[in-house]
């Protein structure tokens, strides 16, 4: 099966491995601000921002079990699960619509899989959460 060519490249890469956009949901990014604040004697507030840490959530519905069945030929269910089972901290690259690439070091904090259909190829539902370190 030949992969299709899209106007925009894939959204994500994990350790330089392209992750499929086949039936991918929105990539949700939430930010947790790590800070300390203290009320001064005169009543004013002092706030020190230490860091902003991001959490990335993404899911796929009816994801082919292998890259060879994904429309773009990028990592699909089996490859994603194998990476999850072996990865510690890894590099997450997110490519914006204008071509800008943002890179983060993340770890997996949640992974769930359900097998939906079986046939020529299985389809899975995957839910993944990653947190910036």
C-alpha positions as CSV (number, residue, x, y, z in Angstrom):
1,X,0.0,0.0,0.0
2,X,1.5,3.4,-1.0
3,X,1.2,6.2,1.5
4,X,-0.7,9.3,0.4
5,X,1.1,12.7,0.3
6,X,-0.5,15.4,2.4
7,X,0.0,19.2,2.0
8,X,1.2,19.4,5.6
9,X,3.6,16.9,7.3
10,X,2.6,14.8,10.2
11,X,1.7,16.6,13.5
12,X,4.0,14.6,15.8
13,X,7.3,12.8,15.9
14,X,8.6,10.7,18.8
15,X,12.4,10.4,18.9
16,X,12.4,11.2,15.2
17,X,9.6,8.6,14.3
18,X,6.6,10.1,12.5
19,X,3.3,9.2,14.2
20,X,0.2,8.7,12.0
21,X,-2.6,11.2,11.7
22,X,-4.9,8.4,10.6
23,X,-8.2,9.1,12.6
24,X,-6.3,11.1,15.2
25,X,-8.3,13.4,17.4
26,X,-7.2,16.9,18.4
27,X,-3.9,17.2,20.3
28,X,-4.8,18.8,23.6
29,X,-2.1,20.8,25.3
30,X,-2.6,22.0,28.9
31,X,-0.2,24.0,30.9
32,X,0.6,23.7,34.6
33,X,2.4,26.7,36.1
34,X,4.9,25.9,38.8
35,X,5.1,28.9,41.0
36,X,5.5,30.2,44.5
37,X,3.8,33.3,45.9
38,X,4.1,35.1,49.2
39,X,2.2,38.0,50.7
40,X,4.6,40.8,51.9
41,X,4.2,42.7,55.2
42,X,2.8,45.7,53.3
43,X,0.0,43.5,51.7
44,X,1.5,43.2,48.3
45,X,1.9,39.8,46.6
46,X,5.2,38.5,45.3
47,X,5.0,35.7,42.8
48,X,7.9,33.7,41.3
49,X,7.2,31.6,38.3
50,X,9.6,28.6,38.3
51,X,8.4,26.8,35.1
52,X,5.5,26.0,32.9
53,X,5.0,22.3,32.3
54,X,2.8,21.0,29.5
55,X,0.6,17.9,29.3
56,X,-0.2,16.5,25.9
57,X,-3.3,14.3,25.3
58,X,-4.2,12.6,22.1
59,X,-6.3,9.7,20.9
60,X,-7.1,7.7,17.8
61,X,-10.3,6.0,16.9
62,X,-10.4,3.1,14.4
63,X,-6.5,3.2,14.1
64,X,-5.0,0.5,12.0
65,X,-3.0,-2.0,14.1
66,X,0.1,-1.5,11.9
67,X,1.8,1.3,9.9
68,X,1.4,-0.5,6.6
69,X,-2.4,0.1,6.8
70,X,-2.3,3.7,7.9
71,X,-3.1,6.2,5.2
72,X,0.2,8.1,5.6
73,X,2.4,5.0,6.3
74,X,3.5,6.4,9.7
75,X,3.6,4.6,13.0
76,X,0.2,3.2,13.9
77,X,-1.1,1.0,16.8
78,X,1.5,-1.8,17.0
79,X,4.5,0.6,16.7
80,X,3.0,3.1,19.1
81,X,2.4,0.4,21.7
82,X,5.9,-1.1,21.3
83,X,7.4,2.3,21.8
84,X,5.3,2.9,24.9
85,X,6.5,-0.4,26.4
86,X,10.1,0.5,25.9
87,X,10.3,4.3,26.2
88,X,11.5,6.3,29.1
89,X,11.9,10.0,28.5
90,X,11.7,10.9,24.8
91,X,11.6,13.8,22.4
92,X,8.2,15.0,21.2
93,X,8.2,17.2,18.1
94,X,5.1,19.1,17.2
95,X,4.9,20.6,13.8
96,X,2.6,23.7,13.6
97,X,0.6,24.5,10.5
98,X,3.1,27.1,9.4
99,X,6.0,24.6,9.6
100,X,7.3,25.7,12.9
101,X,8.6,22.8,15.0
102,X,8.4,22.8,18.8
103,X,10.4,20.2,20.7
104,X,9.7,18.9,24.2
105,X,11.1,16.2,26.4
106,X,8.2,14.1,27.7
107,X,7.3,10.9,29.5
108,X,4.1,8.8,29.1
109,X,1.7,9.2,32.0
110,X,-1.2,7.3,30.5
111,X,-1.9,4.7,27.8
112,X,-5.0,2.8,27.1
113,X,-5.9,0.6,24.1
114,X,-9.1,-1.2,23.0
115,X,-9.4,-3.5,20.0
116,X,-12.5,-2.4,18.1
117,X,-12.7,-4.5,14.9
118,X,-10.9,-7.5,13.5
119,X,-10.6,-8.4,9.9
120,X,-8.0,-7.8,7.1
121,X,-6.4,-5.6,9.7
122,X,-7.5,-4.8,13.3
123,X,-8.6,-1.3,14.3
124,X,-7.8,0.0,17.7
125,X,-8.8,3.0,19.9
126,X,-5.8,4.5,21.7
127,X,-5.7,7.2,24.4
128,X,-2.3,8.6,25.3
129,X,-1.1,11.3,27.7
130,X,2.4,12.7,27.9
131,X,3.9,15.1,30.4
132,X,6.8,17.4,29.9
133,X,9.7,16.8,32.2
